Amino acid sequence: MKTFVGENGAWLDSGFRAGEFGSREVMDLSLTLRPHAAVRAKVTSVGTYVPPRVLTNADLEKMVATNDQWITERTGVRERHIAEKGVGTSDLATEAAKCCLVKRGLDASEIEVIIVATVTPDMFFPATACLVQDRLGAKHAWGFDLSAACSGFPYALQVGAKLVESGMHTKVLVIGADVMSSVIDYTDRATCVIFGDGAGAVLLEPCLGDEVGLIDYWHEIDGSGATALNMPGGGSLHPATTETVAAKMHYVHQDGQAVYKFAVRKMAEAAETVLTRNGVTPRDLSCFIPHQANKRIILSTAERLGLGEECVVINIDRYGNTTAATIPLAMQTALDDKRLKKGDLVLLASVGAGFTVGATLLRWEF
Ligand SMILES: CC(C)(COP(=O)(O)OP(=O)(O)OC[C@H]1O[C@@H](n2cnc3c(N)ncnc32)[C@H](O)[C@@H]1OP(=O)(O)O)[C@@H](O)C(=O)NCCC(=O)NCCS
């Protein structure tokens, strides 16, 4: 049995139970450290970018029949950032990636893999990862895009971690980026108030010494929910025609209540699964970083898990739902607020279109 000893990051053999000492100084979290990889992956840097233009609730009041009170109470969003015309997801992703590399002091040529999670690629092909690779000058990287909507970032994080755990790669850039304003109907008050544009990037590298990094994850997809949240036009089933455009099939379509009900149930379920099978109780967690879909969904999940609000990172008020970018943006908020430090036990959770569901348990290692 291993015991984590606070700030110095040392692990010792011991039989003490979690919380026995009434503080986080000495904790036995009985982590299973799935899978039993010889090399583990850790996050070593975070970089983010949002476009400068801000769309406030007051601005939306002038565009559709809505009001600040309704939006704030039902969603928690006060403002969101919106890309200018001509700015694509690769532009936001590149800026976030540059920021991430500068913070780590790395040259782009040292990056081996680039994974971009997005549902708003610049175009169907080439992959946004290729465009980002070129802009960064990451001349030794390969990469690809990953489509899992609001669970895109945690899914990409796990794929990247597996590439590190395989021993094949030591520097993997994982980016979550979306220009949701490109697929939103700004005459539909039910969706246009929720979403925003943004990007976040993290670097994955192998753990050193006793570091733990990414511990475990629980992912689930449920395609029976495909009609609850989608963008039906423009794909192989409904290629772009004047009819599909007239029918607004190139915009996000959402059954808000169906998504809401699924999200509050599944985010908590996935999180409980990953905590339970690692012998972790909510009070062992330093930080809960959920996908920022809706403040009520986040608070309801936290309540179901028995987590205090002080543990929960919320920035939906400033950014709205930026789909694949919410979790890295929230990681940056937690860092800025000094709520994330080396050794902290962190839980990520998400639900997105698909449906896609994810929960990740990790130790913060920088
Ligand atoms: C979209 C969402 C905020 C709507 O909230 P809700 O409480 O479910 O509201 P409803 O859809 O039942 O609509 C209630 C009323 O508000 C109205 N309404 C909808 N959007 C509105 C807006 N922006 N401003 C004012 N009124 C609005 C509806 O038309 C409806 O009016 P009616 O009763 O006269 O028909 C909520 O369902 C939600 O957050 N769902 C999850 C969405 C999500 O997280 N998506 C991303 C998943 S990753």
The ligand as an SDF file (V2000), in Angstrom:
LIG
                    3D

 48 50  0  0  0  0  0  0  0  0999 V2000
  -31.0610   24.9840  -22.8450 C   0  0  0  0  0  0  0  0  0  0  0  0
  -31.5070   25.1640  -21.3970 C   0  0  0  0  0  0  0  0  0  0  0  0
  -30.7070   26.2670  -20.7430 C   0  0  0  0  0  0  0  0  0  0  0  0
  -32.9680   25.5630  -21.4190 C   0  0  0  0  0  0  0  0  0  0  0  0
  -33.4150   25.6840  -20.0870 O   0  0  0  0  0  0  0  0  0  0  0  0
  -34.7730   25.0010  -19.6360 P   0  0  0  0  0  0  0  0  0  0  0  0
  -34.9600   25.3660  -18.2280 O   0  0  0  0  0  0  0  0  0  0  0  0
  -34.6890   23.5440  -19.9840 O   0  0  0  0  0  0  0  0  0  0  0  0
  -35.7810   25.7550  -20.5350 O   0  0  0  0  0  0  0  0  0  0  0  0
  -36.8620   25.1390  -21.5380 P   0  0  0  0  0  0  0  0  0  0  0  0
  -36.1970   24.6320  -22.7840 O   0  0  0  0  0  0  0  0  0  0  0  0
  -37.7790   24.2160  -20.8040 O   0  0  0  0  0  0  0  0  0  0  0  0
  -37.6540   26.4320  -21.8900 O   0  0  0  0  0  0  0  0  0  0  0  0
  -38.4050   27.1410  -20.9100 C   0  0  0  0  0  0  0  0  0  0  0  0
  -38.9180   28.3890  -21.5390 C   0  0  0  0  0  0  0  0  0  0  0  0
  -37.8420   29.3130  -21.7160 O   0  0  0  0  0  0  0  0  0  0  0  0
  -37.8370   29.7620  -23.0650 C   0  0  0  0  0  0  0  0  0  0  0  0
  -36.4870   30.0630  -23.4610 N   0  0  0  0  0  0  0  0  0  0  0  0
  -35.5860   29.2350  -24.0650 C   0  0  0  0  0  0  0  0  0  0  0  0
  -34.4480   29.9110  -24.2650 N   0  0  0  0  0  0  0  0  0  0  0  0
  -34.6340   31.1450  -23.7780 C   0  0  0  0  0  0  0  0  0  0  0  0
  -33.8060   32.2860  -23.7010 C   0  0  0  0  0  0  0  0  0  0  0  0
  -32.5440   32.3010  -24.1540 N   0  0  0  0  0  0  0  0  0  0  0  0
  -34.3050   33.3830  -23.1080 N   0  0  0  0  0  0  0  0  0  0  0  0
  -35.5530   33.4190  -22.6460 C   0  0  0  0  0  0  0  0  0  0  0  0
  -36.3800   32.3760  -22.6930 N   0  0  0  0  0  0  0  0  0  0  0  0
  -35.9220   31.2610  -23.2560 C   0  0  0  0  0  0  0  0  0  0  0  0
  -38.4670   28.6170  -23.8390 C   0  0  0  0  0  0  0  0  0  0  0  0
  -38.9550   29.0630  -25.0750 O   0  0  0  0  0  0  0  0  0  0  0  0
  -39.5520   28.1790  -22.9130 C   0  0  0  0  0  0  0  0  0  0  0  0
  -40.6130   29.0590  -23.0300 O   0  0  0  0  0  0  0  0  0  0  0  0
  -42.1260   28.5090  -22.9660 P   0  0  0  0  0  0  0  0  0  0  0  0
  -42.2610   27.9070  -21.5920 O   0  0  0  0  0  0  0  0  0  0  0  0
  -42.9170   29.7210  -23.1850 O   0  0  0  0  0  0  0  0  0  0  0  0
  -42.2300   27.4840  -24.0450 O   0  0  0  0  0  0  0  0  0  0  0  0
  -31.3650   23.8450  -20.5940 C   0  0  0  0  0  0  0  0  0  0  0  0
  -32.2740   22.8940  -21.0530 O   0  0  0  0  0  0  0  0  0  0  0  0
  -29.9830   23.2960  -20.6930 C   0  0  0  0  0  0  0  0  0  0  0  0
  -29.0420   23.8830  -20.2150 O   0  0  0  0  0  0  0  0  0  0  0  0
  -29.8420   22.0980  -21.2810 N   0  0  0  0  0  0  0  0  0  0  0  0
  -28.5480   21.4860  -21.4590 C   0  0  0  0  0  0  0  0  0  0  0  0
  -27.8470   22.1670  -22.5900 C   0  0  0  0  0  0  0  0  0  0  0  0
  -26.4010   21.8460  -22.6390 C   0  0  0  0  0  0  0  0  0  0  0  0
  -25.7420   21.7980  -21.6490 O   0  0  0  0  0  0  0  0  0  0  0  0
  -25.9020   21.6590  -23.8560 N   0  0  0  0  0  0  0  0  0  0  0  0
  -24.5310   21.3600  -24.0720 C   0  0  0  0  0  0  0  0  0  0  0  0
  -24.2800   19.9580  -23.6860 C   0  0  0  0  0  0  0  0  0  0  0  0
  -22.6050   19.6090  -23.7890 S   0  0  0  0  0  0  0  0  0  0  0  0
  1  2  1  0
  2  3  1  0
  2  4  1  0
  2 36  1  0
  4  5  1  0
  5  6  1  0
  6  7  2  0
  6  8  1  0
  6  9  1  0
  9 10  1  0
 10 11  2  0
 10 12  1  0
 10 13  1  0
 13 14  1  0
 14 15  1  0
 15 16  1  0
 15 30  1  0
 16 17  1  0
 17 18  1  0
 17 28  1  0
 18 19  1  0
 18 27  1  0
 19 20  2  0
 20 21  1  0
 21 22  1  0
 21 27  2  0
 22 23  1  0
 22 24  2  0
 24 25  1  0
 25 26  2  0
 26 27  1  0
 28 29  1  0
 28 30  1  0
 30 31  1  0
 31 32  1  0
 32 33  2  0
 32 34  1  0
 32 35  1  0
 36 37  1  0
 36 38  1  0
 38 39  2  0
 38 40  1  0
 40 41  1  0
 41 42  1  0
 42 43  1  0
 43 44  2  0
 43 45  1  0
 45 46  1  0
 46 47  1  0
 47 48  1  0
M  END
$$$$
